Amino acid sequence: MPNRLATQTSPYLQQHAENPVDWHPWDEEALELARSQDKPILLSIGYSACHWCHVMAHESFEDAEVAAEMNRHFVNIKVDREERPDLDQIYQTAQAMLTQRSGGWPLTLFLMPDGTPFFGGTYFPKHARHGMPGFLDILPRIAEAYREKRGEIAQQNNALLEALARTLPAPGSGHELKRAPLDAAVREFAQVFDDVHGGIGQAPKFPHPFELAFCLRRHALDGGELGLAITRLTLTQMAEGGLYDQLGGGFCRYSVDETWTIPHFEKMLYDNAALIALYSDAWLVTQQPLFKKVVEQTAAWVVRDMQSPEGGYYSSLDADSEHEEGKFYVWTPEEVKNLLTPDEYAVVGPHYGLDGAPNFEGRHWHLRVKKPLDAVAKLLGVPLAECERRLDVARAKLLAVRIKRVWPGRDEKVLTSWNALMVRGMARAARVFGEPAWLASARCAMEFIRGTLWRNGRLLATYKDKRAHLNAYLDDHAFLLDALLELMQAEFREDDLRFARELAEILLDRFEDRAAGGFFFVSHDHEPLIHRAKPGYDNATPSGNGIAAFALQRLGHLIGEPRYLEVAERTLKLFYPAMERQAAGCVSLATALDEYLAPPQTAILRGDGKATDEWQHALARSYRPDTLVIGLPREARNLPATLDKAPASGAGVNAWVCRGVTCLPVITGLAEVERTLSGTRVA
């Protein structure tokens, strides 16, 4: 009989609806049950694309013996970390404090009825192995400790709550904001950069798209080749490796090895959102054809496989299919030979390494570039253009067959924050490459958010099965504001500007810490939890505080609203000591700091619609990370004074180049606008 998770919107929770475990979602009913029965809570946090979550589920949560122990001793609560990042943040931090080990998923914690954790870990096997305690063994021992050691647990809980409180940045407004963290971050990345295979850090290797974007920005604004070298090598190696889906486009979450060959096969929306934007910008700087191909193929994957008929973007694709990790993606040479002509295989075999030893579990081949196509062409004595044609035909044939395999699970919930990141990425790529279909995709997702996840002046965090719910978080609001600023540069609509102002006001009204500065992760009217986080460091997604400060500054300059600039400044002053300590961990805040020190420049264009579009497209062909380009329709009304510029008469365009809210005289020639925007930057 299904448990209480059957009615939840999260696919991850629904995966556990048939478990013999008496699971509860996180809600007041479960918390009250723990209090009334004086039982500890067993909290399990994961997500639907998580491989080790599936392993623990099969070994323990589907096992009647384990379930009986869980049901006997605990109130069992299952949480989707993607729907409840507020809980995940708190309990990952607590787990690290309790165990002095890094966290991850599945996260397994044992809580007092008031929500304070007293023991935990990540993955536990059913029986002890490889030095890991068995889950079945520890359950009765933890229940006994709860009954017999209340005094010790209470002391530990008090210390833990005090430690959590100390994670909040100390208030203080005396910090003079300087550019030192901007230079320090690139130096810190250089120290951990793999200059052979690319990447920041060693295996397992994650893409770090926001860190690479920061390096590219520093190259563009400060000169020097270090930031560009880090970015170019890493993006090239990732795109040629197995982290990238060579047939279908899109990137997996991380590589288990230093050469980017074998990924953990789950594909997350947020990674690909950031990478689409980054590869677009890297193409502007380098004109490297590979980067353009990656954007085209990844955007095609997003529209084809990750956008719902309703308009929102789905969350992820699982690593597993048919209970095997990577089965959907891997091949044998015989399979590939049988699908291609001999001429096609002559290119594909050496190019993707099918003529070498298997690279996945000793018996399968995961496709990655092993021999460059020009080297294959030289080897075969065939023109490069012909090799490119054969490869394109072969890729299409292999993809058509792969589509017919048993698919990995797709998490079809729509998350506001991750959708905002993808709207930004698709709108950015559409601007760079002049691709209207990508802009239409981004616009469709934004309209879905406005129509479904925006209710009576409040933003909701998640949607699935015709149900939108959960109080939205800082990231939802900040990422969405940032996405609107990008979308307005691709296609200005007055409704987008109004929505951006509404979101900015909510950030100030419901999230800002007016006493100390910065933004809490949850709103002032959120349910009480054991800790209220105010995160400044970037993780797999950027810091909500960093993006909020960045976007509020840009909007403040754009519409002439000093309150937004003041709030951003208070945020930067609060987190400046963190930037001084570990600049590389705070690139979102550091980017906002950059634009505090030197306000962004804005090109405001207004005139004939066709001519204005042509000017916008021309200006988008240069990488200027400190510049916004706003093309205003002639008929636009109700504009703030900073944007309410007179349109050119006839078929011409009037342009104003502004730094902050200070604008130069009107410019009527495109070449002069480009020269002005490319002038020396004063920091």
Secondary structure as GFF3:
##gff-version 3
##sequence-region A 1 683
A	DSSP	three_ten_helix	4	7	.	.	.	ID=ss1
A	DSSP	alpha_helix	11	15	.	.	.	ID=ss2
A	DSSP	beta_strand	23	24	.	.	.	ID=ss3
A	DSSP	alpha_helix	28	37	.	.	.	ID=ss4
A	DSSP	beta_strand	41	46	.	.	.	ID=ss5
A	DSSP	alpha_helix	51	56	.	.	.	ID=ss6
A	DSSP	pi_helix	57	61	.	.	.	ID=ss7
A	DSSP	alpha_helix	64	73	.	.	.	ID=ss8
A	DSSP	beta_strand	75	80	.	.	.	ID=ss9
A	DSSP	alpha_helix	85	99	.	.	.	ID=ss10
A	DSSP	beta_strand	107	111	.	.	.	ID=ss11
A	DSSP	beta_strand	117	121	.	.	.	ID=ss12
A	DSSP	alpha_helix	135	148	.	.	.	ID=ss13
A	DSSP	alpha_helix	150	165	.	.	.	ID=ss14
A	DSSP	alpha_helix	180	192	.	.	.	ID=ss15
A	DSSP	alpha_helix	209	222	.	.	.	ID=ss16
A	DSSP	alpha_helix	226	240	.	.	.	ID=ss17
A	DSSP	beta_strand	254	255	.	.	.	ID=ss18
A	DSSP	beta_strand	263	264	.	.	.	ID=ss19
A	DSSP	beta_strand	267	268	.	.	.	ID=ss20
A	DSSP	alpha_helix	269	286	.	.	.	ID=ss21
A	DSSP	alpha_helix	289	301	.	.	.	ID=ss22
A	DSSP	pi_helix	302	306	.	.	.	ID=ss23
A	DSSP	beta_strand	316	317	.	.	.	ID=ss24
A	DSSP	beta_strand	320	321	.	.	.	ID=ss25
A	DSSP	beta_strand	324	325	.	.	.	ID=ss26
A	DSSP	alpha_helix	333	339	.	.	.	ID=ss27
A	DSSP	alpha_helix	342	351	.	.	.	ID=ss28
A	DSSP	alpha_helix	373	380	.	.	.	ID=ss29
A	DSSP	alpha_helix	384	402	.	.	.	ID=ss30
A	DSSP	beta_strand	410	411	.	.	.	ID=ss31
A	DSSP	beta_strand	414	415	.	.	.	ID=ss32
A	DSSP	alpha_helix	416	433	.	.	.	ID=ss33
A	DSSP	alpha_helix	436	448	.	.	.	ID=ss34
A	DSSP	pi_helix	449	453	.	.	.	ID=ss35
A	DSSP	beta_strand	454	455	.	.	.	ID=ss36
A	DSSP	beta_strand	458	464	.	.	.	ID=ss37
A	DSSP	beta_strand	467	471	.	.	.	ID=ss38
A	DSSP	alpha_helix	474	490	.	.	.	ID=ss39
A	DSSP	alpha_helix	494	506	.	.	.	ID=ss40
A	DSSP	pi_helix	507	511	.	.	.	ID=ss41
A	DSSP	alpha_helix	544	559	.	.	.	ID=ss42
A	DSSP	alpha_helix	562	581	.	.	.	ID=ss43
A	DSSP	three_ten_helix	583	585	.	.	.	ID=ss44
A	DSSP	alpha_helix	587	597	.	.	.	ID=ss45
A	DSSP	beta_strand	601	607	.	.	.	ID=ss46
A	DSSP	alpha_helix	609	619	.	.	.	ID=ss47
A	DSSP	beta_strand	627	632	.	.	.	ID=ss48
A	DSSP	beta_strand	653	659	.	.	.	ID=ss49
A	DSSP	beta_strand	662	663	.	.	.	ID=ss50
A	DSSP	alpha_helix	670	677	.	.	.	ID=ss51
###
